[in-house]
Structure formats: structure tokens, C-alpha cells
Amino acid sequence: MICKVKAITVFTVTILSVSCHSLSAATNSVGAPSDLKVLEEHIRSNSLTVLFTPSPSQECVYQRVTLTSLMQEVDSVVEIRLGCKARISALYGLIPHTEYLVEVKAFDKNNDSSAPVTTKTKTKPDVPIGPPQDLHLESIGIDWAKISWTPPLFKYRGHERGITGYDILLDDTIIEDTIDLSYTFTNLKPKTEYVVMVLPKNQVGSSNQSNAGRMVIETKSYSHKEL
């Protein structure tokens, strides 16, 4: 008897079921505050007050008010954390004469935030607080002297924007104001010391004398030829 053997290969096929889900942005459970406004009568050079309707959600754990400068040359962010029933807040430490974006959000226990409610506002200007830079004596004679300077540095946080001129003081007395960056004193006495000050000013007023550019000059004496 002749037997024939056949080789049988069995393939096991695994069928994978792939379920595709469309990913969409998660919807926050906490409701947003609303009706945000800045109280105009409370805007100052370095502070303001905001009023808003708080988040209506029971999921709210806290609310946050954030003010961010909209001016490229100013890096200023001020924020405060509030309870969920809060509807009014004062914010301090702002920069004078600066536009801000005001934003209020509510947050849940997972620190997920609601959509923001926003508005814009601008702080009021203040008197300059920075002294003029590089105040120096250019030339001097027996009865005259010329001084010059450069504007205050921006590092004084916004007070220097909008400078309209400078008060010139001689021995603590204002004798002139100018929009220039130099001034010539006349009718001085020969061989006499004078205290010279330059005060920057803007639409609000002049800088305090403690922030003035200050120097001491001494006029020349007559020479024998001049006598």
C-alpha cells in the first residue's frame, strides 16, 4: 500500500478592529465671567478698578484678573486671584500712561479655565520721576554759562513718555522753561558759584526737585586785560 502525505499550511488571520475617533477641543465645564468694565473714575497713574459679573458655574474654584501691557516697549503684567463670588477688584503697581489688556477668567478644580472676558484701558500719566541724563556744562564765561542734557531714561517706567519741556532752576529758583535740550544762563556774576537744576515736566506737572538733574557751576573771573 502506498501512502501519500500532503503538507497543509494553515494561516491564522487576526482581524483588527480599528475605531477612529475625531478629536475636538475639550469644552470647559466652568462658565466665563461677563460684563467686564473698568471704572473710569478709579483710573489712576498706577492703579485702576475693574467690575464684572462673576462666573455662574458651581464648578468655579477661583477667578483671576490679569492686566497685560499692550505697548511693545513696556513689559508689565499684573494679576490678582479672587474668589468665585468676587465682582470688583482694584489692581496696583501699574505703569503710568500705558495701555493694558484686561482679562478675567474662571478656573475649575483641575485648573482649567473658562473663556476670557476682556477689555482695554489706559492708565493716566504722572509727573516725570527720572532726572535728565548727561547734564553737563558746555561752555562758560564771566557772566554766562551754557548747559545741555538728554531726556530721562525709559527705565523710569512710563513717567517719561509725553515730556513737554523742562524747568530751569538757578539756586532753587525757576527762571525759565524750555522745550530744548540746552539752555544758556546770562547776567551772572563773575567768579561766582551757582546751583543749576533741570526738571522734566509733562501735562501733569514738573518733576520733584529731588529727581532733578543738578550740578554746580562757577563763572570765570575777569582777566587783567578785561579789567
Steps between C-alpha positions, in 0.01 A plus 500: 500500500639834403416799726532860387559779749382851421640800685220733602588852613238670710507879523356668802358833411451760772251766416562828676205722559612860489272760639579857403386786710498860396695716745344829588588769745379419846221712623571661835240435761547832677298795373668827414461830686327774301419873477859610570565873523759734646365769734617821335479701821749263664771505233826639640857514373590174677167336587147435380183314600308243293139388537351181350228237539660191658494150355155338534643147528503288813821347362680831553782480756654843447511793257805687374534858374805567281624829358759479221670799340420547130803723442799319351756696698330431834520161669225512760264225620291537814254236620289422802315184608145536630222284639214386278254752641731799453375759255728801560876534543762774523839437340820685592858521378411611147712720276380856431383600152483137383230307312399164655298198397271403788401132516284307746470119508343242731679174589375157613662246736716367216630851436324506163384848411188644350504713189634844588300820515718795397515876459767767450590802707780753552652632820535872555833679464701611801769761552845390381707332771825448313764775478635621165807302395851624423448848645827682435658841454572575136669836541525785749612863519517772759127570495343212305494120484353244261380159615350206310344162576312203351147377588440271799547128444199279432599280795292733717196299391280714287523834677727636229262454208336825398759741642402851392806695616739580782503752786837669547595594855784718626568476874159333557306766309323423173619757248386348171338205326609356167420225254865484394775275637730790584483838673725805530502700825577871470558794736697287742759641740868441433688245708177375663369151569143412401288189553331408173202261474295366209152359570316300230127566480194370315129577482459407866777719640870526578717236661582529869825687567645184656490350149651797322820503301735702721849648469716782636661748265743786563533798269841624397672801652606808309843481349744796539435592138125511559549716810 
